[in-house]
Amino acid sequence: MIGELEQYREVAPKGTIDFLYRLSELVQGKRFLQINAVRYGGGMAEILRRLVPAMKALGVESRWEVIAGTQEFSDVTRRIADGLQGRPEIITDEQYQTYLNVTARNAKALDLDADLVFVHDPEPAALIDHRKGGKWVWRCHLDAGRPHRSIWSLFRRHVLKYDAAVFSLSGFAQRLPIPKFLLYPSIDPLTEKHRELSRAEIGDVLDRFNIARGMPMLLQVARFDRFKDQIGTIRAYRMAKKYHRCQLVLAGSGVLHDPVGESVLAEVQEAAENDPDIHILQLPPEADREINALQRAATVVMQKALKEGFGVAVSEAMWKGKPVIGGTAGGVSAQIVDGATGFIVHSVEGAAFRIRYLLSNPGVMTRMGAMGKEHVRRNFLITRHLGDYLTMLKLLCPE
């Protein structure tokens, strides 16, 4: 991995790699444990696969553990996550006990001994009841700024036992008597999802999905979830299509064993009304090359979610030089510099207006794309993320 760290000199801001080496000298030999719910699928799992070995290369004993659960456990944690994001949910005593029981089984199976333990999102959060020393941090990737009160009241009892909490944006946080930190997610430009692709590689992916080459493409990459508002994106596309011939690609992860996802997918397919220029793609969790190709082929990228965590797909698209039209939800508006790297919109009509504007002004799209890539270079690359982790490790575990 040392060799790969050196490769980041080509993409990170000047001086970044030397700074990481110097910073790592302050935490040599420290043990850093990451715990989340999935090894594959989702932005955090994707970046952990790169952050953990990078930390090792910098002299930190870094590990990553993943909890195991039942379908009932998954159902409860989905309710908790939705409730933390403001959706009214009810969790029965029996369901909550399932959450605690599965957590207890995981606590027995996992090695929880480390100097600093980062626990990601609600699924493994109750592991704090089984801590074996070290400092524990709860890392919230959700927008928990306005949670459903009963869910937050239930879940807060676990959060209060942590030594600190980390949020992606200040607006995502609740008032807590423990230290709170702000830490942006990141992307890794050296992975399959972000490497440069040839025209032939991009064309092969388009052909496989029967997407027309040469026709302007609007793209939204997001799981099939009502919070992602694919139906609103379809409406904006239809308004813009009255003035510009274009196509829409809605690429989401598969919905196998996910009743809610299946329901949303069915609604999206119905809203598409068999429009041949709307392509609804169910991609496997690790369709990195396909997503890379779609983002590079896109003319404009949409991220008009109603509720969002950080929405790292925005940075993914800007890294590939694409203007992004996004809503105000979550971290989308924190990544877009309105009017410079894309546009922030407040409605379907606003999204349609900006689509029309960009399709009418290719020069503007080119300038926005260039500024967007530089914005990501300076703020949302894995090298900045590594620096944040090393700083927290030194701050929370000074001895």
Secondary structure as GFF3:
##gff-version 3
##sequence-region A 1 399
A	DSSP	alpha_helix	2	7	.	.	.	ID=ss1
A	DSSP	three_ten_helix	8	10	.	.	.	ID=ss2
A	DSSP	alpha_helix	16	24	.	.	.	ID=ss3
A	DSSP	three_ten_helix	25	27	.	.	.	ID=ss4
A	DSSP	beta_strand	31	36	.	.	.	ID=ss5
A	DSSP	alpha_helix	43	57	.	.	.	ID=ss6
A	DSSP	beta_strand	61	66	.	.	.	ID=ss7
A	DSSP	alpha_helix	71	84	.	.	.	ID=ss8
A	DSSP	alpha_helix	93	109	.	.	.	ID=ss9
A	DSSP	beta_strand	116	120	.	.	.	ID=ss10
A	DSSP	three_ten_helix	125	130	.	.	.	ID=ss11
A	DSSP	beta_strand	135	140	.	.	.	ID=ss12
A	DSSP	alpha_helix	149	159	.	.	.	ID=ss13
A	DSSP	beta_strand	164	167	.	.	.	ID=ss14
A	DSSP	three_ten_helix	170	172	.	.	.	ID=ss15
A	DSSP	beta_strand	180	182	.	.	.	ID=ss16
A	DSSP	alpha_helix	199	208	.	.	.	ID=ss17
A	DSSP	beta_strand	217	221	.	.	.	ID=ss18
A	DSSP	three_ten_helix	226	228	.	.	.	ID=ss19
A	DSSP	alpha_helix	230	241	.	.	.	ID=ss20
A	DSSP	beta_strand	247	253	.	.	.	ID=ss21
A	DSSP	alpha_helix	259	272	.	.	.	ID=ss22
A	DSSP	beta_strand	278	283	.	.	.	ID=ss23
A	DSSP	alpha_helix	288	297	.	.	.	ID=ss24
A	DSSP	beta_strand	300	303	.	.	.	ID=ss25
A	DSSP	alpha_helix	313	319	.	.	.	ID=ss26
A	DSSP	beta_strand	324	326	.	.	.	ID=ss27
A	DSSP	alpha_helix	332	335	.	.	.	ID=ss28
A	DSSP	beta_strand	342	344	.	.	.	ID=ss29
A	DSSP	alpha_helix	348	360	.	.	.	ID=ss30
A	DSSP	alpha_helix	362	379	.	.	.	ID=ss31
A	DSSP	alpha_helix	382	396	.	.	.	ID=ss32
###
